[in-house]
Amino acid sequence: MILGENKKTEGDINISLIRDAWIANEIDDKTKILLDKDARYFLHQSLSTPCLDVLKSCSGAYIENISGKKYLDFHGNNVHQIGYGNPILIENIIKQLQTLPFSPRRFTNEPAINFAEKLASLMPSNLNQILLTPNGSAAVGIALKLARAITGKFKVVSFWDSFHGASLDAISVGGESAFRDYMGPLTPGVERIPPPVTYRGIFEDNENKCLEYLEYVFSKENDIGAFIAETIRNTDVQIPSKHFWQEARKLCDKYEVLLILDEIPIALGRTAKMFAFEHYDIEPDILCIGKGLGGGVIPQAAIITRDKYNRFQDISLGHYTHEKSPLGAIAGLTTIAIIENDNLLQKVKKDEVYLKSAFEVLKLKHALIGDVRGIGLLWGIELVTNKFTKEKANTEAEKIMYECLKRGLSFKISAGNVLQLSPTLTITREELDLALTILDDSLTNIENI
C-alpha cells in the first residue's frame, strides 16, 4: 500500500514513493534546490507542501516551470475559468491599482458597488443581498452564521465526503477526514448523512434513499436551521439528478430549513451555466461562490442571499479587512464580463459534447476506466481494477497522473482513483485534443506494464 493511502480524499498524496521517484528522475538540480528550500520553510501539509515542481509563469491554459517545461493545467485550483494572465483582466487590475488599491472600513467604492449590483443581476427572484470576502472558507463561515441568525437554530445537515473549505467552521460541516483529523471537538450541531452517490450500486441508482434519509433527519431534529451541500460535487465529479435537487428543495421548504449551496469551485461557467443550480430549476437561500471569481489573480469570494434576510445590521456577519476590495471587485466584474462577452457558456457546452464523445471512446479502449462523469468542463474519470466490482485503482491512478505530468498534462486525483479534469474555459480544441492524447498514451503505458 502506498504511504498515506488511507488519506486519499480530496487530492493526490504528496508523500508517496511515486512522488519521490518523480522528484528523483524528472526534476533538475536547480529545481530540487528550490523545492528543498520550499519544504524547509513552509509548514508541511497533505495536498500541498512538499511540492512537485517550481513554476515560473502561466498563460492561457498553461503553467510553465523554471526549466521551461509547460503543462496543460487541468487542475488550476478552479480559479482559471478565463485563462491565466488574461490581458483584459491584468489591464483593468493595473488601472485600479493606480487609483484606489484598497478601501478601508467605513468607506465604500464604486467597483465594489458595481460588483454587488452585477452579482445580484445574475440571480433569480429576490437573491439580491451580497457580502464579499477574500476566500471561500470565509464565505461558508458567513453563510453558517447568517443561517443561525435567520432561523435561531444552530444545527446543520451536510454530506459525508463533502468539502466546504479548510477553516475550523468549514471543516466542521465538511465530510473529509484529511481536514478533520487531530482537530478535536468541532462546531457542534452538524448532522452528516450519506450523499446521493452512496446509493449507486451495480444495479441501482436510487437517490430517493438519500431523500428519505434527509427528511428523516429534518423531521427528528427540530432545531436544524440549514442544509449545506455542493450543488455538484467538484472533487470527484458527482452530479445529482434534477429530481434529487428539486425534491431536496421541497424538503427544505417543508421543514423551514435554509438551503445553502456551495458553488465556490464550480460557478462561473464551469458547468456551462453561470451557476450550477440553474441546471436544476431551483434557488438556494444562500449561495457561496469564489475561486474563479477573482480571475485567477485576486482572491475573491462572496455570499448571495435573499432581500428578506437583510435584517442584522447590529452584528458583524463578515467583517473582513478586504471585504469591499476594489481590486477584487474589478477582478470579479472583469471575469464575468469576459465570460459573457466571449460567449464562454456556449463554448463550454460544445466542449462538453466533444469531450463526452471522446471519453466514451477512451472508456471502451481502456480496461482501467470504470466510469466517466462530466458536465461542461468538469470531468471525472474513475479508474478501477475490475469494472464489475469497481474496486478502486488507486495505485494506477497515481502512476497515470505522473505519466501525464511527464508528457505535459497536470490534473488532480480525487477519492483516490478519480482523475479530475478541470481546464480553463478558454481552452482551444487543439489543446483539448493534446490533453486527450496524453491521457490516452499514459493509460496505455500503465496498462501495458
Long-range contacts (C-beta under 8 A, 24 or more apart in sequence): 2-394, 2-395, 2-398, 4-46, 5-394, 5-416, 7-46, 7-177, 7-178, 8-394, 8-413, 8-415, 8-416, 8-417, 9-161, 9-176, 9-177, 9-178, 9-235, 9-414, 9-415, 9-416, 10-47, 10-163, 10-176, 10-178, 10-179, 10-235, 10-414, 11-46, 11-47, 11-235, 11-412, 11-413, 11-414, 12-47, 12-398, 12-401, 12-412, 12-413, 13-46, 13-398, 14-46, 14-47, 14-48, 14-49, 14-50, 14-51, 14-52, 15-46, 15-50, 16-398, 18-398, 18-399, 18-402, 19-50, 19-52, 19-402, 21-402, 22-52, 22-402, 22-405, 23-52, 26-405, 26-406, 27-52, 27-53, 28-67, 30-66, 30-67, 31-65, 31-66, 31-67, 34-66, 46-178, 47-178, 52-405, 58-84, 58-85, 59-83, 59-84, 59-85, 60-84, 60-85, 60-424, 60-426, 61-423, 61-424, 61-426, 61-427, 61-428, 61-431, 63-410, 69-408, 70-408, 71-405, 71-408, 71-409, 71-410, 72-408, 72-409, 72-410, 72-423, 72-431, 72-434, 72-435, 72-438, 73-410, 73-423, 73-424, 74-409, 74-410, 74-411, 74-420, 74-421, 74-422, 74-423, 74-435, 75-410, 75-411, 75-412, 75-420, 75-422, 76-296, 76-422, 76-423, 76-424, 77-291, 78-234, 78-264, 78-265, 78-266, 78-270, 78-291, 78-292, 78-422, 79-291, 79-292, 79-294, 79-295, 79-296, 80-292, 80-296, 80-423, 80-424, 81-268, 81-269, 81-270, 81-292, 81-295, 81-296, 81-335, 81-339, 81-344, 81-424, 81-425, 81-426, 82-292, 82-295, 82-296, 82-335, 82-338, 82-339, 82-344, 82-424, 82-425, 82-426, 83-296, 83-424, 83-425, 83-426, 83-427, 84-296, 84-424, 85-296, 86-295, 86-296, 86-334, 86-338, 86-426, 88-334, 88-338, 89-295, 89-297, 89-331, 89-334, 89-335, 89-338, 90-297, 92-330, 92-331, 92-333, 92-334, 93-297, 93-298, 93-327, 93-330, 93-331, 93-334, 95-330, 96-326, 96-327, 96-330, 97-327, 100-326, 101-326, 101-327, 102-322, 102-325, 102-326, 102-327, 103-324, 103-325, 103-326, 105-319, 105-321, 105-323, 108-324, 109-324, 109-326, 109-329, 111-326, 111-329, 111-330, 111-333, 112-324, 112-325, 112-326, 112-329, 114-329, 114-333, 115-328, 115-329, 115-330, 115-332, 115-333, 118-332, 118-333, 118-336, 119-302, 119-304, 119-332, 120-304, 122-274, 122-275, 122-336, 123-287, 123-304, 124-283, 125-283, 125-306, 126-306, 126-307, 126-308, 127-283, 127-284, 127-287, 127-304, 127-305, 127-306, 128-304, 128-306, 128-307, 129-304, 129-305, 129-306, 129-307, 129-309, 129-310, 130-302, 130-303, 130-304, 131-302, 131-303, 131-317, 131-318, 131-323, 132-300, 132-301, 132-302, 132-318, 132-323, 132-324, 132-325, 132-328, 132-329, 133-301, 133-302, 133-303, 133-318, 133-320, 133-322, 133-323, 134-299, 134-300, 134-301, 134-320, 134-322, 134-325, 134-328, 135-165, 135-290, 135-299, 135-301, 136-165, 136-262, 136-264, 136-265, 136-288, 136-289, 136-290, 136-291, 136-301, 137-164, 137-165, 137-166, 137-167, 137-169, 137-170, 138-165, 138-167, 138-301, 138-318, 138-320, 139-264, 139-288, 139-289, 139-290, 139-301, 139-302, 139-303, 139-318, 140-164, 140-165, 140-167, 140-169, 140-170, 140-173, 140-228, 140-260, 140-262, 140-264, 140-288, 141-165, 141-167, 141-169, 141-170, 141-318, 142-303, 142-317, 142-318, 143-226, 143-228, 143-260, 143-286, 143-288, 143-303, 143-305, 144-169, 144-173, 144-187, 144-226, 144-228, 144-260, 145-317, 145-318, 146-286, 146-303, 146-305, 146-309, 146-312, 146-317, 147-225, 147-226, 147-258, 147-260, 147-285, 147-286, 148-225, 149-312, 149-315, 149-317, 150-225, 150-258, 150-309, 151-225, 151-226, 151-256, 151-257, 151-258, 152-225, 153-223, 153-224, 153-225, 153-226, 154-188, 154-189, 154-223, 154-225, 155-189, 155-190, 155-191, 155-221, 155-223, 155-224, 155-225, 156-189, 156-190, 156-191, 156-224, 156-225, 156-226, 156-227, 156-228, 157-190, 157-191, 157-192, 157-193, 157-214, 157-217, 157-218, 157-224, 157-226, 157-227, 157-228, 157-257, 158-190, 158-191, 158-192, 158-193, 158-227, 158-228, 158-229, 159-192, 159-193, 159-194, 159-195, 159-229, 159-230, 160-192, 160-193, 160-194, 160-195, 160-198, 161-195, 161-233, 161-415, 162-195, 162-228, 162-229, 162-230, 162-233, 162-262, 163-230, 163-234, 163-235, 164-228, 164-230, 164-262, 164-264, 165-264, 173-228, 189-223, 191-217, 191-221, 191-224, 193-217, 195-233, 195-238, 196-238, 196-240, 196-244, 197-233, 197-238, 202-388, 202-390, 207-240, 207-241, 207-243, 207-244, 210-244, 211-244, 211-247, 211-248, 211-251, 214-248, 214-251, 215-251, 215-255, 218-251, 218-254, 218-255, 218-257, 219-255, 224-255, 224-257, 225-257, 225-258, 226-257, 226-258, 226-259, 226-260, 226-286, 227-252, 227-257, 227-258, 227-259, 227-260, 228-260, 228-261, 228-262, 229-259, 229-260, 229-261, 229-262, 230-261, 230-262, 230-263, 230-266, 231-261, 231-262, 231-263, 231-266, 231-275, 231-276, 231-277, 231-280, 232-266, 232-271, 232-276, 232-375, 232-378, 234-265, 234-266, 234-378, 234-420, 234-422, 235-412, 235-414, 235-415, 235-418, 235-420, 236-380, 236-382, 236-414, 236-415, 236-418, 236-420, 237-373, 237-374, 237-375, 237-378, 237-379, 237-380, 237-414, 237-418, 237-420, 238-373, 238-380, 239-373, 239-374, 239-375, 240-280, 242-279, 242-280, 242-281, 245-277, 245-280, 245-282, 246-280, 246-281, 246-282, 249-282, 249-283, 252-285, 258-285, 258-286, 259-284, 259-285, 259-286, 260-284, 260-285, 260-286, 260-287, 260-288, 261-286, 261-287, 261-288, 262-288, 263-287, 263-288, 263-289, 264-288, 264-289, 264-290, 264-291, 264-301, 265-290, 265-291, 265-292, 266-378, 267-292, 267-293, 268-292, 268-293, 268-335, 268-336, 268-339, 269-339, 269-344, 269-345, 269-348, 269-376, 269-425, 270-348, 270-376, 270-377, 270-378, 270-422, 270-425, 271-348, 271-375, 271-376, 271-378, 272-345, 272-348, 272-349, 272-352, 272-375, 272-376, 272-377, 273-345, 273-376, 274-336, 274-339, 274-345, 279-375, 285-309, 292-335, 293-331, 293-332, 293-335, 294-328, 294-331, 294-332, 294-335, 295-331, 295-332, 295-334, 295-335, 295-338, 297-331, 298-325, 298-327, 298-328, 298-330, 298-331, 299-328, 300-325, 300-328, 300-329, 300-331, 300-332, 302-332, 339-425, 342-426, 344-425, 344-426, 347-425, 348-376, 348-377, 348-425, 349-376, 351-376, 351-377, 351-427, 351-429, 351-432, 352-376, 352-377, 354-429, 354-432, 355-379, 355-432, 358-432, 358-436, 362-436, 362-439, 362-440, 362-443, 365-440, 365-443, 366-440, 366-443, 366-444, 366-447, 367-447, 368-393, 368-396, 368-400, 368-443, 368-446, 368-447, 369-443, 374-421, 377-422, 377-423, 377-424, 377-425, 377-427, 378-420, 378-421, 378-422, 379-420, 379-421, 379-422, 380-414, 380-418, 380-419, 380-420, 380-421, 381-418, 381-419, 381-421, 381-439, 382-417, 382-418, 383-417, 383-418, 383-419, 384-417, 392-416, 392-417, 393-417, 396-446, 399-446, 400-439, 400-442, 400-443, 400-446, 403-441, 403-442, 403-445, 403-446, 404-438, 404-439, 404-442, 407-438, 407-441, 407-442, 408-434, 408-438, 409-434, 409-435, 409-438, 409-439, 409-442
